[in-house]
């Protein structure tokens, strides 16, 4: 939801407006009934919950990862 406040209203009710912004609302600031600014909530950063090594032991490597899966003779781009 978006609310509109004049500069004077914003100055008078800044704490109230900021409390609403904190709850997710946006506030458009008006000067002579023309929008001049917008106060928006800051997106909360998500904390990475991944733990290093959490998948250790869950993958089996079958073969040599440095060798191609198909023989070099079968590569069309080399012909």
C-alpha positions in Angstrom: 0.0 0.0 0.0 1.2 3.5 -0.7 0.4 6.6 1.4 1.0 10.2 0.4 2.2 12.9 2.8 3.1 16.6 2.2 6.5 17.7 3.5 4.9 19.4 6.5 2.9 16.2 7.4 6.0 14.1 7.0 7.9 16.4 9.4 5.1 16.3 11.9 4.5 12.6 11.8 7.9 11.2 10.8 7.9 8.5 13.5 4.4 7.3 12.5 5.3 7.3 8.8 8.6 5.4 9.4 6.7 2.8 11.5 4.4 2.2 8.6 7.3 2.0 6.2 8.9 -0.5 8.5 5.7 -2.6 8.1 6.1 -2.6 4.3 4.2 0.5 3.2 5.6 3.1 0.8 5.3 6.8 1.3 5.2 9.4 -1.5 6.4 12.8 -0.3 4.5 15.7 -2.0 5.6 19.4 -2.3 2.8 21.6 -3.6 0.8 18.4 -4.4 3.6 17.1 -6.7 5.6 14.0 -5.8 9.2 14.7 -5.0 10.4 11.6 -3.2 9.4 8.2 -2.1 10.2 6.5 1.2 10.4 2.7 0.8 11.4 -0.1 3.1 14.8 -1.6 2.7 14.8 -5.2 1.5 16.0 -7.5 4.2 19.1 -9.5 3.2 18.7 -13.2 3.4 21.4 -14.9 5.4 23.0 -17.8 3.6 22.1 -20.9 5.6 24.3 -23.3 3.5 27.0 -25.0 5.5 30.2 -25.8 3.8 30.6 -29.5 3.2 26.9 -30.3 3.8 26.8 -32.5 0.7 30.1 -34.3 1.3 29.9 -37.9 0.5 26.7 -37.7 -1.5 28.2 -37.8 -5.0 30.1 -40.7 -6.6 32.4 -39.9 -9.5 32.5 -42.7 -12.0 35.5 -42.3 -14.3 38.0 -39.6 -15.1 36.5 -36.1 -15.1 39.3 -34.8 -17.3 38.7 -37.2 -20.2 35.9 -36.7 -22.7 32.9 -39.0 -22.5 33.0 -39.9 -26.2 36.1 -40.9 -28.2 37.9 -38.0 -30.0 37.2 -39.8 -33.3 33.5 -39.2 -32.9 33.8 -35.4 -32.4 32.1 -33.8 -35.4 33.7 -30.4 -34.8 37.2 -31.8 -35.3 36.5 -33.2 -38.8 
